[in-house]
Amino acid sequence: MSLVVVGLSHHTSDVALRERMAFPEEKLPGALTELRQRLEDAGAVILSTCNRSEVYLHHAGEPEDLHYEIRQFLAQWHDLPDEEFTSNLYQLHGRESVGHLFRVASSLDSLVVGEDQILGQLHDAYITAHREQATDKIINTVFQKAFTIAKKIRTTTEISSGKVSISSVAVDLAVSIFMDLSDKTVMVIGSGEMSGLTLKSLVDKGVSKVIVANRSVENAKTLSETYHGEAVALDDLANHLHRADIVISSTGSPVVVLHKETVQHALKQRSRKPMLIIDIAVPRDVEAGINELDNIYLYDMDDLQEVADRNLESRRNEIDRCLEMVDASTDQFMKWLQTLAAQPTIVSLSRELNAIRDRELAKTLDALSHLPESDREEVTYLTKRIVNNILQQPMNQIKQEVQEEDHAGVLQLVRRLFGLKEST
């Protein structure tokens, strides 16, 4: 059995490729079904966020074969030739895949180390897979362990102190350009979770004028009223854009929502006053050509890396400590995983010795038919204690031996010595 992960992230690919490799939330059930049709009886979870798309898989196949099947699945699902993305993939198995999952859950692999959104996103991905009955015992256990270590790191270290999300980094960028936000008008396009987090961070920085644009005006009102802002329809964006000094866009739209012509018109109405546009959506909301306009500062997810690096510097000391905790948890899980390989042999050994005990005990009790029932029960109990004591040391030793990298030979030797059937 192999536990593998295949994916790409902001570490290995640009935002354009991540857009093409993303799995929309509503299509995840179908993607899980198709993946498991390729690999029958597999346990699987698909994680897709702004910064990563990853497939976690447990199956009886060899790691290299599973990596290949996942690559083929990705190519077919996204309708992309594999040469366009294979070089950007990381393909891990065994301990490396477990350690990677634990680092992702603990936000040690995030664009902004310590951000708190990834744990919720990972949990949602797992819940989706579990609801679709796409997980198995190993996937369930490794993800539960990931959630546990992530919470432990978050509560016992300072890795989550200060700015912890992409939205907060976006706000830092606004502050670095305008310094004082108290006299600035901010337009947030989209009223989802990321938009709400961004808006809260802006208000915390002193922003008092807020406009929320969304396809659903009701949803926009729900968000804007929390901060005494104004709600407008996304279709009416062109009539309000000129009022904004800062535009932060984070919708779930599959197509561009802010076009170059719209921004050009707004700049004229603003008398060419500068406008900061931060596109934190994947796929991107903002037409790339807008960056060619004078007095426009356009940043997307990849551009936020520079700000994220500054945050990293203040967390370097905590990262080493957190990685040690991840390594310890990874070792613990791998030991548990390896002991599972011994279970069929241990069960077979116990059954074989107890079968011998049952046969010999029956013969003995037949020969001692004159014994009262209480004595017969005592003899029976004695034979059980003897067998259990005989089994204790071999079982413990088998569990220890299988924690070594090459444990198959040990199990084969035990089965030959005791004449056990091949375990499955």
N, C-alpha and C positions, 0 to 999 in steps of 0.2 A: 504494500500500500504506500502511496506517495502523497505528500501534501505539498502543493506547489502554488506559486503566484506568478502571474504574467501581467505586466502593466506598463504604463508610462505616466510621468508626472512632470511638474515644472522643472525638475532636475534634469530631465532627459529630452524634453520636447518644448517647442514654442507654443504659444496660445493658438495659433492657426491649426496645428495638428491636433491639439487637445480638443478643439471644437469639433473636428471631424470624427474623433474617436469617442465622443461623449455618448452616454446612454440616457435619453430622456427618462424621467421617472416613470411615466406612464407606460413605457415600453420595456421596463425591466422584467416583468413577469414573462413576456414573450421571449426575451433574450435568454432568460434562465431555462425556459422550456427547450429552446432550440439547442442550447449548450448541452443539456442533459440528454437530448436525443442523440447527440454525437457520442456521448460518454455515459452509457447506461450505468445506473446505480452510483453515479458520482454525487458527492456533496459539494455544493457551490454557493458562492456569494459574489455578486458583482457590485463593486463600489465605483460610483461615478460622481465626481465633484468638479468644481471649476478648475482644480489643479491636478486632478488625477483620474485615470480610468484603470481599474484593476480587476482581475478575475482571480479569485481564490478557489482552489479546487482540491478535493480529496478523492482519490480513485485508486483502483488496484493496479493501474498501468505504471510503466516506468516513467520517471520524470521527463526524459527527453521526448517520449511519445506524447505525454500530456501537454508539454510546451508546444509541440507541433500542432496538436488538435486545437488548442486555444488560439494559436496564431491563425489557423485556417478559419476558425469561428469568427474571429475579429475581422478578418478580411472579407468574409462573406456577409456578415451582419452590417458592416459599414460600407460595403461595396467599394473597397479599396484594394489595389494590388499590394501584396504583402511587402514588396520592396519599398513602398512609400512610408512604412512605419516600423518594420522589423528592427532596424538599426537603433530605433529609439526605445525599444522595449527592454525592461529588465525581466529576466526569467530565472526565478529562484525555486529552490526546493528544500525540503527538510528543515534543518535548523535555521537556515537563512530566511526561509519564507515565514517561519514563526516569529523570528526577531523583527522582520520587516513589519509584520502586522502589529506587533506590540509597539513599535516605534511610531507607526502611523496613528494608532489609537491614542497614544500618549502625546501627540502633536510634536514629536521630535523630528518628524520628516516634513512638516508643513512649511509653506512659504514663510509664515510668521510663526516661529517656534513658540509654543505655549498657547496658541489660539484655541478657543474652546468649541468651535463649530464642528471640527472634524469628528469628534467623539459622537456627537449627535447624528452626523451624516453616516458614520460607520454603523451606528446602532440601527438607523432606519434601513440601511442596505441589508443588514442581517435579518431584521424583522420581515422585510419583503421576501427574502429568500426562504425564511422559516415558514411564513404564511403560504408560500407557493410549494411547500414540502420539498424544497430543493436542498436542504441541509441533511447532514448525517451526524452520527455521534461525535466524530472527530471535529467536524466543522463547528458543531454546537459548542463543544468544550473549548476549542482554541479561541473562539470569539468571546465566550464568557470570561476566559482568562485575560483576554485583551482588555475587556471593559474593566476588569478588576485592577489590573496593573495601571491602567490609565487613571483611574480614580485615586489610586494610592499615590501616584506621582503628583497628581494635581493637588492633593490635600496635604502632602508631607514635604513638598519642595516649593520653591519660589518660581518655578518655571512658568506659571500662569500669571505672575504679577505684572502690572502695567498693561500695555497694549497687547491684546491677545487675538485680534482678528484682522482680516483684510480690510473690513470697514473702518477700523480704527487707524490702520495705516493710511487709508485714503484720506481720512480727516487730518492726519499729521501732515500729509502733503499739502492740503489746503492751507494749513497754518503756516507752513514753511514758505508759501508763496505770498499770502495776503497778510500774515502776521496777526492782525486783529480781525476777527470774524464778526464782531458785534454789529457792524454796519453793512454787512454783506447779506445778499439774498441768495438762498440756496434752493435749487430745484432738484428734487429727488424723483427720478423716473422709475416707476415700479413700486409696488407696495408690499413686496414679499419680505421674508425674514432679513435678508441682507440689507434691503433698503431701510427697514426699521432700525436695524443696528447702526447703520450709518447715520441716520437722522438723530438717533439718541446721542451718539458721540458728538455730532455737530452742535446740538443744543447744549451739551455739557461744556463745549468750548465757547459758548457765549452767543451763538447764532440766535437771532430773534425773529427773522423773517424767513418763513419756510413755505415752499410750494411743493405739493405732491401731485405728480401727473401719473395717471394710470388708466388702463382701458376701462376699468370699472370705477366710476366716480364714487360709488358707495365705499369701495375698498380704500380709495384715496382719502375719503373723508374720515374713515375710521382711524387711519394713521395720522393724518394731518391734525385732527382735532385733539389728539393726545398732546400735541405740542403747540396748540393754538395757531396752526398753520392754515393754508388755503389749499383746497382740492380742485384740480382741473382734469378734464378728460384728455387722454393721450391724443385723441384726434384733434384737439385744440391746442396742441403743443406749440405750433408756430406762432400763435397769437400771444404767448406768454414767455417764450424763451428769452426774449430780450431783457426781461426783468431780472434774470438770474446772473449772478457773478460766478457762481459755482454750480455745476451740473454733475450730479452723480447718478449714473445709470446702471441699474441692475434688474433687468426684467428676465423673464423666461422665454422671450420671443426667439423663434428660430431665424428671424430675419432682422435686418437693420431697422432701428426705430428712429434714429437721429441722422438725417441726411445733410450733406454738405450745403445744399441750396438753402435749407432751413436755417443753418447756422450763419451763412453769409447774410441772409436777410436780417437776422437778429443783430449781427454786428453793426450793420448800418443804423439800425434803430438805437443802438447803444452808443452811437458816435465813436465807434471803434474802441470802446473801453475793453480791457482784457477780460477774457472768460476762461475759467478753468473747467475742463471736462474730464471726469474720471470714469472710465468704463470698466466696471468690475463684473461684467456679465460674461458668461461663456455659454453659447456663442456670443460674440461681441455685439453690443447694441449700436455702436457708433461707427459710421462710415470712416474708413481709414484716411480718406482724402482730406478730411477736416483738418488734419494736422498740418496741411500745406497753407492754411489761412494765417494771415498776420493777426497777432494779438489773441491767438488761441493756444492754450496749453492743453494738449490731449495726452492722457496716460491710460494705458490698459493694464491688465493683470501682470504682464511681464515687467512693465515699468515699475511696478510696486516693489520689485525685488530689491532695488537700491535702498528704499526706506526700510524694508524688512531686515536688511543686513545691519543697519544701525541698531535695530532692536536686538538683533542677535548678540551684539557685542556685550550688552549688559547682562546676558544670560549664559555666557560661556561657562562660568563656574558651575551653574546648575545643570547644564547639559551633561557634563561628565558624570555627575552623580546620578542623574536620571538614566543614562545609558547603562550604568552599573546595575541599577535596579531592573532594567529591561533584560540585561544579560542573565541575571540570576533567575528571573521568571521564565526566560526562555529555556535555560538549563533544566529547571524544575519540570516544565511541560514536556520537554523532550525525554526526560527520564520516565515520566508517566507514560508517554506514547510508546517508548521502547518496551516497557513492561507488558504492554498489551500483547506483544508478540509472543510472550511466554505463556499467556493464559491458556490457550488450547493444550499446550504440552503439560502444564501443571494440572489442569482438569483431567486430562487423560491419565496421568501418573496417579493421581488420587483415586480415580475410578478403578484403575488396574489393581492397586494395592488393596483397596477396600473389597474388590471382587474376590481376591485371594482370601482376605480375612473372612468374608461371608461363607465361602466354600469350606474352609478349614474349621470355622466355628460351628457350622452345621454338623460336620462329622463328629466333632468333639462333643457337642451337646447330645447328639444321638447316642454316643457311647456312655454319656453320663446322665442317662434318662432318670436315674434315681435322685438326682439333685433337686432340692426344692426350688420353686420359681425364683425366690429372692437370690439364691446362689447363682442360678442360671443368668439372671440379669446382671449380677456382679461380674461374671465371666465375660459377658457380652461387652459391658462397659470397659473392662480391662483391655480387651482386644482393640477397642476403638482408641483408647489412650495410647497403646503401643504403636498403632499405625500412625496416629497423628504426630507422635514424637519422632517417629522414623522420617515422616514427610517434612517436618519443619525445617531442618537444616538444608536438604536438597532444594526445597522450594525457595527459601531465602537466597540460596546461592544462585539458583537459576535466574531469579529476579535481578541479582547483582550482575551476573554475566551478560544478560541481554542488554545492559546499558552500555556495553562496549559496542564499537562501531560494527564489528563483524561478529554477530551473535548467532547467525544461522547454523554454523557448525556445532555450537554448544547444544542447540535444540535437537539437531539431528542425532548427536551422540547420545543424548538422554533417551530419545525415542528408540534408538537401536539397543541400548543397554537393557531397557525394560520391555522391549518388544511391543512398543506402543504403535498404534495405527497413526498414519500421517494425519496431522491435525490440519484443520481448515480455518 
